[in-house]
């Protein structure tokens, strides 16, 4: 309709620029990109100066992801209307969108000359700072850009023209980047510092940071001391106080005799002073009628920890850690933060004190009205819950035998259900007070499952979490753990809705998106995997566009210190490991689902703009942005995720990504050679001279693939075991053990031999042909072995127990992927052998050669296609058998003894979801195999 309205207008007013641009926006949004672009360029070439046309063109070019064209637009407008403040500022913002910092600096100054307003002047200064930040040469930043920016601000300071807080912040930023900490301190402490009012304690925090950088520990200590007298609950100043104290002790600092300690006041430089200071703060809290603050009590534990690290005897002056923790619990045990506060200091206890602490805390927690453990109000519930959490954090749950763990689960479930009465009137968006009992019981079920291998524990855990979710539909921890359990059991279907209900926002797509995308493809849900990848990619692509809008807003409102942060965020996301993984997997997935089914491999590669030569993954700057602590976990320190786990996980992820990226680029190389498969009239020499060079990318990529496979094998042999709630292992080990990597590499290697055969011709290549025939036979054997590794029941219910083998599903997916790769290589072989065979037959006719013997390579290839048909037929038969068996399973008959009727109902609902998900995975695999079997029929020579 918009296009029609614009056309009506244009019939009456042919030269109405704005109508043309609005029509172009309509065309762009209906997918007619080329028409929209040519219409927009037509208006742009006329260099319009009316605001409506310019704004509309800006919108259009932004939607087309061509912000650089907006700069051209306003450059022309500014030339025609040189005194327009509006056009000059639009030009500045257009440069900001594309990061043209030098031009921004010039545009800012031009604007200031027309309209001498402070913000415009400081836009220009900030653009200099951005040139310094983005400059490759650090020396240039320090000697040219930043000093120039400093001089520009100093000019305003001398003329007393500094008006806003943002201008002082910018001055501070410049001095800090130049390393002029003394000068920065003078600014903060001087009259300009009085303008820093938007953040609480902004001046003090900045002073503290500068003192630390200058290593002026007396001032740092005195300032922290003063601030803690005013606010004894500010944790950052406790840390600064302790850090500076021990630095002063290391330097054997002593105060001067006759004068003040330092400009900030009295300095504490001995442990005794620190102990007294902390005890005074605690005495002040103990004497209060109102609620005590946690800071001083935690500061005592922090000081004790630091004294113990240095083996200083004064630790004893602070008391016994067990007694201090009991005191802390008595005061703050009814707060959910009590467990996280104490967890940091549990290592101060001796191993034999663990049970003693829990026993003391149990006694300190009030009993229920009838003397039972069941609390009478939410505060008592929180105290009891804190004791349970501490028991788990101290490893007492893990030390129990299986029977005791089951009793513990029963107790936790009873507390969970009892606590639901306190949240009867809670909104759906609110969490139940007793949710953590439910989560902890699920953790104990997981312990039992991983230790005993009893699948029933996994079901009961799933059922319990589903029950928890029915009472507390917004609990993200329930959803995350359910998501992890379903994936570990091989079911992806229920996970899609769970992840969607988490309603992940913005950067969370990068930090927790891996939980979804890691399993999507490996569990055979190809359609859902494609959606999951698109979901993540949408965020990464929109971030590119959005960040420039944030930067523009920061300039408009003078939030200069945020601009480098926005740019750092953009870089962090562009260099994200998850972004690179999702992009690579999405392209591979599209090829597996469509190449040679919807479009040919060559066309598919072309539409993706894939190139064998280009590697756009930032390997050297790659960032692991995964949040590996997203799950609530109370495990003891030795069972938790550690730095070594993180390092191994990242190494594994990188190697797996490199394997997938190389596979993708090798497929692009095969497609490129398929496009150039030589026509028969070319003489062998011409082919050799003209095309052999084209195999260079393929050779290099195959070499890299071989090296990477060696690294991958070494990594897989290491068999790193991650904690259950740690990072999921990659598909690397499974890909190697299924034989998928080796078979794909062999198939891709074969494409190189085919190219050599094309160059040499059939007459001169008997040795090469023999080599290729052996490779054909080997491929058929490898595929058959891969299929054998998929045999077996995914689910079986023998002996009344449900057994799940999710690895069989993963092997099946690898088999499907490998079949696709082998068929693409076979397609390329067909393109080469057809013309070679027909030219040989023509030669035989000319020579009147009656022999009907086929060249060895042709016979070998026919043998390969026959083997492929056979293997695909067997695979389809196996998958069909699995489907029938899966559909016939009656999971409702399974025994879940020891659970109530309600618990069994939730567990059975989870089983049904698993069964339905496995069925869907098998159907999708069968569909894809059928399509591949059909495309195999075209591979006739």
Secondary structure, 3 states (H helix, E strand, C coil): CHHHHHHHHHHHCCCCHHHHHHHHHHHHHCCCHHHHHHHHHHHHHCCCCCHHHHHHHHHHHHHCCCCHHHHHHHHHHHHHCCCCHHHHHHHHHHHHHHCCHHHHHHHHHHHHHHCCCHHHHHHHHHHHHHHHHHCCCHHHHHHHHHHHHHHHHHHHHHCCCCCCHHHHHHHHHHHHHCCCHHHHHHHHHCHHHHHCCCCCCHHHHHHHHHHHHHCCHHHHHHHHHHHHHHCCCCHHHHHHHHHHHHHHHHCCCCCCCCCCCECCECCCCCHHHHHHHHHHHHHHHHCCCCCCCCHHHHHHHHHHHHHHHCCCHHHHHHCCHHHHHHHHHHHHCCCCHHHHHHHCCHHHCCHHHHHHHHHHHHHHCCCCCCCCCCCCCHHHHHHHHHHHHHHHHCCCCCCCCHHHHHHHHHHHHHHHHHHHHHHCCCCCCCCCCCHHHHHHHHHHHHHHHHHHCCHHHHHHHHHHHHHHHHHCCCCHHHHHHHHHHHHHCCCCHHHHHHHHHHCCCCCHHHHCCHHHHHHHCCCCCHHHHHHHHHHHHHHHHHHHHHHHHHHHHHHHCCCHHHHHHHHHHHHHHHCEHHHHHHHHHHHHHHHHHHECCCECHHHHHHHCCCCCCCCCCCHHHCECCCCCCCCCCCCCHHHCCCHHHHHHHHHHHHHHHHHHHHHHHHHHHHHHHHHCCCCCCCCHHHHHHHHHHHHHHHHHHHHHHHHHHHHHHHHHHHCCCCCCCCCCCCCHHHHHHHCHHHHHHHHHHHHHHHHHHHHHCCCCCHHHHHHHHHHHHHHHHHHHHHHHCCCCCCEECHHHCCEECHHHHHHHHHHHHHHHHHHHHHHHHHHHHHHHHHHHHHHHHHHCCCCCCCCHHHHHHHHHHHHHHHHHHHHHHHHHHHHHHHHHCCHHHCCCCCCCHHHHHHHHHHHHHHHHHHHHHHHHHHHHHHHHHHHHCCCCC
